[in-house]
């Protein structure tokens, strides 16, 4: 495995006030990818359902560690700043946000965020909700297009369907980058059950799903390194981990 040089802390926020948009799927798989690639990673869960923390508790002990922060918990005798701290040397902080975030809460969640990822599903309801969410980010969230830190991920997509075509037309109208189109795949169900990211799972059928992540990872790394678009800044990962029989879907 190639030894990666350390880098400054980069905060990546996954946000969409619409429930069920796939925020936890994106957040956990990003955290797993960076850990698997040799980065020091923390995963912060603001959702009271605690889905990211539940995923982390399922994570096999022989995989690279991910530091969990249950931001939804209120601890007596502990300041909020102390409860949300990241360990020294953390390079990537992935933030999983809750549903029903109000415009007034957006500045607190996106403060100091290096990148903001908005997952969107291909349905009329989700497209409308995403439109409102992005408008709120640009206005109340104080996120400016010129900063180029806002990106969209089309989630659970089925290409060549009317819903997918409608979604892509809508996303193109926003003039915000669409960094990835993630398939509607059972691989993510398996990932959620076993505490692993799809990059850590092994199987020939995963390759199509893995390929869909590369544009997003490259975009995030261009943001981190300040590298001109088009240069290859992909990380060098170790071999994938074979799933045990009990973890297969």
N, C-alpha and C positions, 0 to 999 in steps of 0.2 A: 504493500500500500504506500502510495506517495504521501510524505509528511507535508501537510498543509501549513503554511505560515499563519500565525495568528492575525486576526483582523479586529478592528474596533467593533463595539457592540452595534448591531443593526436591528432595529425594531420593525417587525413586519406585522401589520394588523390585518386580520381577515374580518370583514365587516359587511353585513347586510341585515337591516332590521327585520326583514321578512324571515320568519321561521322556516326551517326545512330547505334552505338554499344550498346546504352543503358546506357551511363554514367549518364545522369540526372535521369533516373529511379533508378539506384543503389544509387546515392548520396542523392536524396530526401527521399527515403525509409529508408536509414541508418540514416539520420538526424531525421526523424520522430520516428524511433525506439528508438534512444537514448533519445530524448525528452520525449517520452511516458514512458520510463523506469526510468525517474527521473534524467537524466543527464542534465547539462547545455550545450546547443549545439549552435554552429554557423555554418551556411551554406554559403560557399563562391563560387560565380559563376564567372568564368573567361570567359565564352562563351558570345560573343557579342549578340547572340540570346536571352540571358537572360531567358532561360527556367526554371531554378531553382528558380529565383526570381519571375517569373510569378506564378509558383506553390505556392511559399510562400505567395504571395498576396491573393491566394484563400483559404488559411488556415483558418478554423473556429476559432473565437476568444476564444472559450471555451476550446481549446486544448492547451497543454503545448507549451509555446512560443519557437520559433527558431529565433535566431538573424541572419538577412540576411546581407551579404556583397557583393555588386555588384562590383566585382573586375574589370569588363570590362569598368566601367565608368571612365572617366577622369574628375576630379573636379578641377576647377581653384582655386588657392590659398590654396590647401590642398596637403600636402606631400603624396607620395605613401604609406609610412609606416603608416601614420595616417589613411589613407583611408582603409587600410587592417587590422586595429587593431581589436582584439576581446575583448569583455567586460571582466573585471576582474572576475575570477572564472569560465571561460569557461573550460569545461572538454573535449569536443569533437569538433574538427573543421573538417567539411567535405568539401572537395574541389572538385568542379565540373569543369573539365578542358575543353577547347575548342577543336574542331576538327582542323586538320592540324597543330598540334604542331610540330615544327622543333626540331631536336636533340639538337640544341643550346639552346632551351628554357627549355629543360627537367630539368637541374640542378636547375633552379630557382623555378620550380613548385614542385619538389620533395625534396627540401632542408628541413631538419628537419621533414620530413614525417615519422611518426611512422609505417605506413602501406601504401602500394600502391596497389590498386585494378585495374586490367585490365579486363574489360568486353569484351567477345568475342562472336560473333554470329556464328551459324553453316552454313557458306557458304564459298566457295573457296576464294572469294575475301576477306572476313573478316579474314579468317585463314592466308592468305598471309600477310595482313596488320598487324595482331597481331604479326606475326613472326618478321616483321621489327620493330614494336614498342618495343617488348621485347628486341631485339638485341640492339636497341638504348638506352633503359633504362640501360642495363647492361654495355654498353660502354660509350656513351656520358652522360647518366644520372648519372653515378657513383653509380649505385645500384649493390651491390655485392650479389651473391647467399648466401654467408655465413651469411649475415645480417638477412635473412629470413623475410624480410618485404614486399616481392613481392608475390602477390597471384592472381589467375585468377578466374573469375566468368564466367561460360558458361551461356549465356543469351538467352532468347526466345527459349529455347530448346524443341524439341519434341522427346522424347525418342522413340527408336525402328525405327528410320528413318536412311537412309543411311547418310544424312548430319550430323546427331548427332553422328553416329559412327565414321565418318571421323574426326569430331571435337575432340572427346575424344581421338582418336589415336594421333592426332597432339599434344594435350595438355599433354598427357603422355610423349611424346618425349622431352618436354621442361625441364623436371625435376624441375618444379615449381608447388607448390601446387594448386590444383583446389578446392577452398573452398566451392563452391556452384554451383548448376545447377538449374537456375531459369526457370520456365515453361513459355511457350508462353501463357499468361493468360490475360483475359479481366480485371482482378483485377487491373492490372497496368494502364490500360486506365482509370478506375474509380478513381484510386489514383491520377493520373495526373490532372484530371478534378476538383477534390474537395479539393486539398491541404492537403490531408491526406496520411499517410503511410498505407500499407496493415495491419500492426499490430494494427492500430487504427480503422479499419473498422470491422464490425461484420457480421458474416454469416457463416453457416456450410460449404459452398462451398470454403471458404478461407483456410481451414485447410491445404490442400495439399500445397498451396503456402507458408503458414507460416512455414511449416516443412522444406521447401527448404532453408529458411534463417538461420536456427539454426546453421548449420556448419560454415557459414561465421561469424556470430556473436560470436560464441564460439572461432573461430580462432582469431578474433580481440581482444577479451577479454583475451585470453591466452597471446597475444602479450602485452597487456597493463599491465597485472598483473605479467607477468613472470611465469605463472603457467605451470607446466608440462602438456604436452598433455594428454588428457584423463580425467583430473579432471573437475568436474562440476563447471563452473564459470558463468553460465547463470544468467542474471538479472531477478529480480522479477517485472513484469509489472503490471500496474493497469488493470481493465476491459476494453475491447474494446468498442469503441464508435459506436453506431448505426448510420448508414447513413440516412440522411433525404431523402424523396422521390425525391427531386430535384437533389440530388447528385448521384443517381443510374444510372448505365450505361444501 
